[in-house]
Amino acid sequence: MARFLTTSHFGRCVATQIRMASDQLGELGKGAGKGGGGGGSVREAGGAFGKREAAEEERYFRQKEKEQLAALKKHHQEEIDHHKKEIERLQREIDRHKGKIRKLKYDD
């Protein structure tokens, strides 16, 4: 039950944050948002060019996010490969030490 309450609470928080962020933006391409900052002369003018500019900006940031995600995935895969090699190296060391122990037992 507690898990359900936590999950539904989390969903409400996310929905509230998204709603608040969209309220600050105003409608994309319709001039400056409610945040106080201007979006540049083209976006401030509004109209079709403002909407096009907003769409181009959104596309740019989606592409950047996609590139960053791909780089992050590549980095994590390289980390995994490195750790697998390290595990193999350490396993060889363990086997080597076990061999030394066996040799010492037989020498006694």
DSSP file (Angstrom, degrees, kcal/mol; ACC not computed):
  #  RESIDUE AA STRUCTURE BP1 BP2  ACC     N-H-->O    O-->H-N    N-H-->O    O-->H-N    TCO  KAPPA ALPHA  PHI   PSI    X-CA   Y-CA   Z-CA
    1    1 A M     >        0   0    0      0, 0.0     4,-2.3     0, 0.0     5,-0.2   0.000 360.0 360.0 360.0 -43.4    0.0    0.0    0.0
    2    2 A A  H  >  +     0   0    0      1,-0.2     4,-2.4     2,-0.2     5,-0.2   0.875 360.0  54.5 -62.6 -35.4    2.8    2.4    0.9
    3    3 A R  H  > S+     0   0    0      1,-0.2     4,-2.5     2,-0.2    -1,-0.2   0.911 107.5  49.9 -63.8 -41.7    4.4    1.6   -2.4
    4    4 A F  H  > S+     0   0    0      1,-0.2     4,-2.7     2,-0.2     5,-0.2   0.919 111.1  48.7 -62.2 -44.3    1.2    2.6   -4.2
    5    5 A L  H  X S+     0   0    0     -4,-2.3     4,-2.3     1,-0.2    -1,-0.2   0.898 111.9  49.3 -63.9 -40.0    0.9    5.9   -2.3
    6    6 A T  H  X S+     0   0    0     -4,-2.4     4,-2.4     2,-0.2    -1,-0.2   0.922 112.3  48.0 -65.0 -43.5    4.6    6.7   -3.1
    7    7 A T  H  X S+     0   0    0     -4,-2.5     4,-2.3     2,-0.2    -2,-0.2   0.925 113.8  45.7 -64.4 -45.0    4.2    6.0   -6.8
    8    8 A S  H  X S+     0   0    0     -4,-2.7     4,-2.0     1,-0.2    -1,-0.2   0.877 112.7  51.5 -68.0 -34.9    1.0    8.0   -7.1
    9    9 A H  H  X S+     0   0    0     -4,-2.3     4,-2.2    -5,-0.2    -1,-0.2   0.911 109.2  50.7 -64.4 -42.1    2.5   10.9   -5.1
   10   10 A F  H  X S+     0   0    0     -4,-2.4     4,-2.4     1,-0.2    -2,-0.2   0.916 109.2  51.3 -61.2 -43.9    5.5   10.8   -7.4
   11   11 A G  H  X S+     0   0    0     -4,-2.3     4,-2.4     1,-0.2    -1,-0.2   0.891 109.4  49.9 -61.6 -40.6    3.3   10.9  -10.5
   12   12 A R  H  X S+     0   0    0     -4,-2.0     4,-2.4     2,-0.2    -1,-0.2   0.904 110.0  51.0 -64.9 -40.6    1.4   13.9   -9.1
   13   13 A C  H  X S+     0   0    0     -4,-2.2     4,-2.4     2,-0.2    -2,-0.2   0.923 111.6  46.8 -63.0 -44.3    4.7   15.8   -8.4
   14   14 A V  H  X S+     0   0    0     -4,-2.4     4,-2.5     1,-0.2     5,-0.2   0.930 112.5  49.5 -63.7 -45.0    6.0   15.2  -11.9
   15   15 A A  H  X S+     0   0    0     -4,-2.4     4,-2.4     1,-0.2    -1,-0.2   0.897 111.1  50.3 -61.3 -40.1    2.7   16.3  -13.5
   16   16 A T  H  X S+     0   0    0     -4,-2.4     4,-2.5     2,-0.2    -1,-0.2   0.915 110.7  48.8 -64.3 -43.1    2.7   19.4  -11.3
   17   17 A Q  H  X S+     0   0    0     -4,-2.4     4,-2.4     2,-0.2    -2,-0.2   0.906 111.7  48.6 -64.9 -41.2    6.2   20.3  -12.4
   18   18 A I  H  X S+     0   0    0     -4,-2.5     4,-2.5     2,-0.2    -1,-0.2   0.929 112.1  49.3 -63.7 -44.1    5.5   19.8  -16.1
   19   19 A R  H  X S+     0   0    0     -4,-2.4     4,-2.0     1,-0.2    -2,-0.2   0.909 111.9  48.7 -61.6 -42.7    2.3   21.9  -15.8
   20   20 A M  H  X S+     0   0    0     -4,-2.5     4,-1.5     1,-0.2    -1,-0.2   0.903 111.5  49.6 -65.5 -40.4    4.3   24.7  -14.0
   21   21 A A  H  X S+     0   0    0     -4,-2.4     4,-1.4     1,-0.2    -2,-0.2   0.905 111.0  48.8 -65.6 -40.4    7.1   24.6  -16.6
   22   22 A S  H  X S+     0   0    0     -4,-2.5     4,-1.5     1,-0.2    -1,-0.2   0.851 107.2  56.3 -69.4 -32.2    4.6   24.8  -19.5
   23   23 A D  H  < S+     0   0    0     -4,-2.0    11,-0.3     1,-0.2    -1,-0.2   0.867 107.0  49.8 -64.6 -35.2    2.8   27.8  -17.8
   24   24 A Q  H  < S+     0   0    0     -4,-1.5    10,-2.0     1,-0.2    11,-0.9   0.818 108.3  53.6 -73.3 -30.3    6.1   29.7  -17.7
   25   25 A L  H  < S-     0   0    0     -4,-1.4    -1,-0.2     8,-0.2    -2,-0.2   0.857  89.2-159.4 -72.4 -33.6    6.8   29.0  -21.3
   26   26 A G     <  -     0   0    0     -4,-1.5     2,-0.5     7,-0.2    -1,-0.2  -0.443  54.2 -28.9  75.8-165.5    3.5   30.3  -22.7
   27   27 A E  S >  S-     0   0    0      3,-0.1     3,-2.0    -2,-0.1     2,-0.0  -0.722  78.6-107.7 -86.0 131.5    2.6   29.1  -26.1
   28   28 A L  T 3  S+     0   0    0     -2,-0.5    23,-0.1     1,-0.3    -1,-0.1  -0.315 102.4  15.3 -60.8 133.0    5.7   28.3  -28.2
   29   29 A G  T 3  S+     0   0    0      2,-0.3    22,-0.4    21,-0.2    -1,-0.3   0.491  95.4 107.6  84.2   4.0    6.3   30.8  -30.9
   30   30 A K  S <  S-     0   0    0     -3,-2.0     2,-0.2     1,-0.4    -3,-0.1  -0.089  90.3 -89.7-104.8  34.7    3.9   33.4  -29.4
   31   31 A G  S    S-     0   0    0     12,-1.0    -1,-0.4    16,-0.1    -2,-0.3  -0.510  81.7  -5.1  94.4-164.9    6.5   35.9  -28.2
   32   32 A A  S    S-     0   0    0     12,-0.2     6,-0.2    -2,-0.2    -7,-0.0  -0.327  71.3-125.4 -68.6 146.2    8.3   36.0  -24.9
   33   33 A G    >   -     0   0    0      4,-0.7     3,-0.9    -7,-0.1    -8,-0.2  -0.131  29.9 -95.6 -81.2-176.9    7.3   33.6  -22.1
   34   34 A K  T 3  S+     0   0    0    -10,-2.0    -9,-0.2   -11,-0.3   -10,-0.1   0.557 107.5  85.8 -77.9  -8.1    6.2   34.4  -18.6
   35   35 A G  T 3  S-     0   0    0    -11,-0.9    -1,-0.2     2,-0.2     3,-0.1   0.608 103.3-115.8 -72.2 -10.8    9.7   33.9  -17.3
   36   36 A G  S <  S+     0   0    0     -3,-0.9     2,-0.3     1,-0.3    -1,-0.1   0.098  80.4 109.9 100.6 -22.8   10.7   37.4  -18.1
   37   37 A G        -     0   0    0      1,-0.1    -4,-0.7     2,-0.0    -1,-0.3  -0.619  65.9-124.9 -89.0 147.4   13.3   36.6  -20.7
   38   38 A G        -     0   0    0     -2,-0.3     3,-0.1    -6,-0.2    -1,-0.1  -0.512   5.4-140.1 -84.4 158.2   12.8   37.3  -24.3
   39   39 A G        -     0   0    0      1,-0.5     4,-0.4    -2,-0.2     3,-0.1   0.220  61.0 -82.7 -99.9  13.6   13.2   34.5  -26.9
   40   40 A G     >  -     0   0    0      1,-0.1     4,-2.6     2,-0.1    -1,-0.5  -0.240  54.6 -70.1  99.9 164.5   15.0   36.7  -29.4
   41   41 A S  H  > S+     0   0    0      1,-0.2     4,-1.5     2,-0.2    -1,-0.1   0.861 130.7  49.7 -64.2 -37.1   13.5   39.2  -31.9
   42   42 A V  H  > S+     0   0    0      2,-0.2     4,-0.9     1,-0.2    -1,-0.2   0.940 115.7  42.0 -68.2 -45.5   12.0   36.5  -34.2
   43   43 A R  H  4 S+     0   0    0     -4,-0.4   -12,-1.0     1,-0.2     3,-0.4   0.853 111.5  55.7 -70.4 -33.5   10.3   34.7  -31.3
   44   44 A E  H  < S+     0   0    0     -4,-2.6   -12,-0.2     1,-0.2    -1,-0.2   0.841 102.2  57.1 -67.1 -31.2    9.2   37.9  -29.7
   45   45 A A  H  < S-     0   0    0     -4,-1.5    -1,-0.2    -5,-0.2    -2,-0.2   0.789  95.6-163.1 -69.3 -26.7    7.5   39.0  -32.9
   46   46 A G     X  +     0   0    0     -4,-0.9     4,-1.0    -3,-0.4     3,-0.3  -0.334  39.0  98.3  76.8-161.9    5.4   35.8  -32.8
   47   47 A G  H  > S-     0   0    0      1,-0.2     4,-2.2     2,-0.2     5,-0.2  -0.258  96.7 -34.4  76.7-164.5    3.5   34.5  -35.8
   48   48 A A  H  > S+     0   0    0      1,-0.2     4,-2.6     2,-0.2    -1,-0.2   0.874 138.5  51.1 -64.2 -39.9    4.6   31.8  -38.2
   49   49 A F  H  > S+     0   0    0     -3,-0.3     4,-2.7     2,-0.2    -1,-0.2   0.892 109.5  51.0 -66.5 -37.6    8.3   32.7  -38.0
   50   50 A G  H  X S+     0   0    0     -4,-1.0     4,-2.3   -21,-0.2    -2,-0.2   0.908 111.6  47.0 -63.9 -42.0    8.2   32.6  -34.2
   51   51 A K  H  X S+     0   0    0     -4,-2.2     4,-2.4   -22,-0.4    -2,-0.2   0.902 112.6  49.7 -65.9 -40.6    6.6   29.2  -34.3
   52   52 A R  H  X S+     0   0    0     -4,-2.6     4,-2.6     2,-0.2    -2,-0.2   0.921 110.9  49.6 -63.7 -42.8    9.1   27.9  -36.8
   53   53 A E  H  X S+     0   0    0     -4,-2.7     4,-2.4     1,-0.2    -2,-0.2   0.908 111.0  49.7 -61.6 -42.8   11.9   29.3  -34.7
   54   54 A A  H  X S+     0   0    0     -4,-2.3     4,-2.4     1,-0.2    -1,-0.2   0.900 111.4  49.1 -63.4 -40.7   10.5   27.5  -31.6
   55   55 A A  H  X S+     0   0    0     -4,-2.4     4,-2.5     2,-0.2    -2,-0.2   0.907 110.8  49.8 -65.6 -41.8   10.2   24.3  -33.5
   56   56 A E  H  X S+     0   0    0     -4,-2.6     4,-2.5     2,-0.2    -2,-0.2   0.904 111.4  49.7 -62.4 -41.1   13.8   24.5  -34.7
   57   57 A E  H  X S+     0   0    0     -4,-2.4     4,-2.4     2,-0.2    -2,-0.2   0.922 110.9  48.6 -64.4 -44.3   15.0   25.2  -31.2
   58   58 A E  H  X S+     0   0    0     -4,-2.4     4,-2.4     1,-0.2    -2,-0.2   0.918 112.0  49.5 -61.7 -43.3   13.0   22.2  -29.8
   59   59 A R  H  X S+     0   0    0     -4,-2.5     4,-2.3     1,-0.2    -2,-0.2   0.904 109.7  52.1 -62.5 -41.7   14.4   20.0  -32.6
   60   60 A Y  H  X S+     0   0    0     -4,-2.5     4,-2.5     1,-0.2    -2,-0.2   0.930 111.8  45.0 -60.0 -47.1   18.0   21.2  -31.8
   61   61 A F  H  X S+     0   0    0     -4,-2.4     4,-2.5     2,-0.2    -1,-0.2   0.861 111.3  52.6 -70.3 -34.3   17.7   20.4  -28.2
   62   62 A R  H  X S+     0   0    0     -4,-2.4     4,-2.2    -5,-0.2    -1,-0.2   0.920 111.2  47.9 -63.4 -41.5   16.1   17.0  -28.8
   63   63 A Q  H  X S+     0   0    0     -4,-2.3     4,-2.5     2,-0.2    -2,-0.2   0.914 111.9  49.1 -64.6 -43.5   19.0   16.2  -31.2
   64   64 A K  H  X S+     0   0    0     -4,-2.5     4,-2.6     1,-0.2    -2,-0.2   0.917 111.5  49.5 -61.4 -42.9   21.6   17.4  -28.5
   65   65 A E  H  X S+     0   0    0     -4,-2.5     4,-2.4     1,-0.2    -1,-0.2   0.897 110.4  51.0 -62.9 -40.0   19.8   15.3  -25.9
   66   66 A K  H  X S+     0   0    0     -4,-2.2     4,-2.3     2,-0.2    -2,-0.2   0.910 111.1  48.0 -63.1 -43.8   19.9   12.3  -28.2
   67   67 A E  H  X S+     0   0    0     -4,-2.5     4,-2.4     2,-0.2    -2,-0.2   0.908 112.0  49.4 -64.1 -42.5   23.7   12.8  -28.9
   68   68 A Q  H  X S+     0   0    0     -4,-2.6     4,-2.4     2,-0.2    -2,-0.2   0.898 110.6  50.3 -64.3 -40.1   24.4   13.1  -25.2
   69   69 A L  H  X S+     0   0    0     -4,-2.4     4,-2.6     2,-0.2    -2,-0.2   0.910 110.4  49.6 -64.5 -42.3   22.4    9.9  -24.4
   70   70 A A  H  X S+     0   0    0     -4,-2.3     4,-2.4     2,-0.2    -2,-0.2   0.910 111.7  48.9 -62.8 -42.2   24.3    8.0  -27.1
   71   71 A A  H  X S+     0   0    0     -4,-2.4     4,-2.4     2,-0.2    -2,-0.2   0.891 111.3  50.0 -64.2 -39.1   27.6    9.3  -25.7
   72   72 A L  H  X S+     0   0    0     -4,-2.4     4,-2.5     2,-0.2    -2,-0.2   0.915 110.4  49.2 -65.6 -43.1   26.5    8.3  -22.2
   73   73 A K  H  X S+     0   0    0     -4,-2.6     4,-2.3     2,-0.2    -2,-0.2   0.914 111.7  49.5 -61.5 -42.6   25.5    4.8  -23.3
   74   74 A K  H  X S+     0   0    0     -4,-2.4     4,-2.3     2,-0.2    -2,-0.2   0.920 110.6  50.3 -62.6 -43.7   28.9    4.4  -25.1
   75   75 A H  H  X S+     0   0    0     -4,-2.4     4,-2.3     1,-0.2    -2,-0.2   0.919 110.7  48.7 -60.9 -44.8   30.7    5.5  -22.0
   76   76 A H  H  X S+     0   0    0     -4,-2.5     4,-2.4     1,-0.2    -1,-0.2   0.889 110.3  51.3 -64.5 -38.7   28.8    3.0  -19.8
   77   77 A Q  H  X S+     0   0    0     -4,-2.3     4,-2.5     2,-0.2    -1,-0.2   0.900 109.6  50.0 -65.3 -39.4   29.5    0.2  -22.3
   78   78 A E  H  X S+     0   0    0     -4,-2.3     4,-2.4     2,-0.2    -2,-0.2   0.893 110.3  50.7 -64.0 -39.2   33.2    1.1  -22.2
   79   79 A E  H  X S+     0   0    0     -4,-2.3     4,-2.5     2,-0.2    -2,-0.2   0.916 110.2  49.7 -63.3 -43.0   33.1    1.0  -18.4
   80   80 A I  H  X S+     0   0    0     -4,-2.4     4,-2.4     2,-0.2    -2,-0.2   0.933 111.3  48.5 -61.5 -46.4   31.4   -2.4  -18.5
   81   81 A D  H  X S+     0   0    0     -4,-2.5     4,-2.2     1,-0.2    -1,-0.2   0.910 111.3  50.6 -60.5 -42.7   34.0   -3.8  -20.9
   82   82 A H  H  X S+     0   0    0     -4,-2.4     4,-2.2     1,-0.2    -1,-0.2   0.926 111.3  47.6 -60.7 -45.5   36.9   -2.4  -18.7
   83   83 A H  H  X S+     0   0    0     -4,-2.5     4,-2.4     1,-0.2    -1,-0.2   0.860 109.2  53.8 -68.0 -34.7   35.4   -3.9  -15.6
   84   84 A K  H  X S+     0   0    0     -4,-2.4     4,-2.3     2,-0.2    -1,-0.2   0.922 110.2  47.3 -63.6 -42.7   34.9   -7.3  -17.3
   85   85 A K  H  X S+     0   0    0     -4,-2.2     4,-2.4     1,-0.2    -2,-0.2   0.894 111.4  51.4 -63.9 -39.3   38.6   -7.3  -18.3
   86   86 A E  H  X S+     0   0    0     -4,-2.2     4,-2.6     2,-0.2    -2,-0.2   0.896 108.7  51.0 -65.0 -40.1   39.6   -6.3  -14.8
   87   87 A I  H  X S+     0   0    0     -4,-2.4     4,-2.5     2,-0.2    -2,-0.2   0.929 110.3  49.4 -61.7 -45.1   37.5   -9.2  -13.4
   88   88 A E  H  X S+     0   0    0     -4,-2.3     4,-2.0     2,-0.2    -2,-0.2   0.913 111.6  49.0 -60.9 -42.6   39.3  -11.6  -15.8
   89   89 A R  H  X S+     0   0    0     -4,-2.4     4,-1.9     1,-0.2    -2,-0.2   0.927 112.8  46.7 -63.0 -44.9   42.7  -10.3  -14.8
   90   90 A L  H  X S+     0   0    0     -4,-2.6     4,-2.4     1,-0.2    -1,-0.2   0.857 109.0  55.0 -67.5 -34.2   41.9  -10.6  -11.1
   91   91 A Q  H  X S+     0   0    0     -4,-2.5     4,-2.5     2,-0.2    -1,-0.2   0.893 107.1  50.9 -64.7 -38.3   40.5  -14.2  -11.6
   92   92 A R  H  X S+     0   0    0     -4,-2.0     4,-2.4     2,-0.2    -2,-0.2   0.900 109.7  50.6 -63.7 -39.8   43.8  -15.1  -13.2
   93   93 A E  H  X S+     0   0    0     -4,-1.9     4,-2.5     2,-0.2    -2,-0.2   0.916 109.8  49.9 -62.7 -43.4   45.6  -13.7  -10.2
   94   94 A I  H  X S+     0   0    0     -4,-2.4     4,-2.7     1,-0.2    -2,-0.2   0.937 111.4  48.6 -60.7 -46.6   43.4  -15.7   -7.9
   95   95 A D  H  X S+     0   0    0     -4,-2.5     4,-2.1     1,-0.2    -1,-0.2   0.889 110.3  52.1 -61.3 -39.0   44.1  -18.9   -9.8
   96   96 A R  H  X S+     0   0    0     -4,-2.4     4,-1.9     2,-0.2    -1,-0.2   0.918 111.3  46.2 -63.3 -43.7   47.8  -18.1   -9.7
   97   97 A H  H  X S+     0   0    0     -4,-2.5     4,-2.3     2,-0.2    -2,-0.2   0.886 110.2  53.2 -67.8 -38.2   47.7  -17.7   -6.0
   98   98 A K  H  X S+     0   0    0     -4,-2.7     4,-2.5     1,-0.2    -1,-0.2   0.896 107.7  52.6 -61.5 -38.6   45.7  -20.9   -5.5
   99   99 A G  H  X S+     0   0    0     -4,-2.1     4,-2.5     2,-0.2    -2,-0.2   0.899 108.0  50.5 -62.9 -40.9   48.3  -22.7   -7.6
  100  100 A K  H  X S+     0   0    0     -4,-1.9     4,-2.3     2,-0.2    -2,-0.2   0.902 110.4  49.7 -63.4 -40.6   51.0  -21.4   -5.3
  101  101 A I  H  X S+     0   0    0     -4,-2.3     4,-2.2     2,-0.2    -2,-0.2   0.922 110.9  49.2 -64.7 -44.1   49.1  -22.6   -2.2
  102  102 A R  H  X S+     0   0    0     -4,-2.5     4,-2.3     1,-0.2    -2,-0.2   0.917 110.6  51.1 -60.6 -42.5   48.6  -26.1   -3.8
  103  103 A K  H  X S+     0   0    0     -4,-2.5     4,-1.8     1,-0.2    -1,-0.2   0.904 109.2  50.2 -62.8 -40.8   52.3  -26.2   -4.6
  104  104 A L  H  X S+     0   0    0     -4,-2.3     4,-1.0     2,-0.2    -1,-0.2   0.880 109.2  52.0 -64.8 -37.6   53.2  -25.3   -1.0
  105  105 A K  H  < S+     0   0    0     -4,-2.2     3,-0.4     1,-0.2    -2,-0.2   0.908 111.6  45.9 -63.8 -42.1   50.8  -28.0    0.3
  106  106 A Y  H  < S+     0   0    0     -4,-2.3    -1,-0.2     1,-0.2    -2,-0.2   0.804 107.3  58.3 -73.0 -27.3   52.5  -30.6   -1.9
  107  107 A D  H  <        0   0    0     -4,-1.8    -1,-0.2     1,-0.3    -2,-0.2   0.736 360.0 360.0 -73.5 -21.7   56.0  -29.5   -0.9
  108  108 A D     <        0   0    0     -4,-1.0    -1,-0.3    -3,-0.4    -2,-0.2   0.507 360.0 360.0 -70.9 360.0   55.2  -30.1    2.8
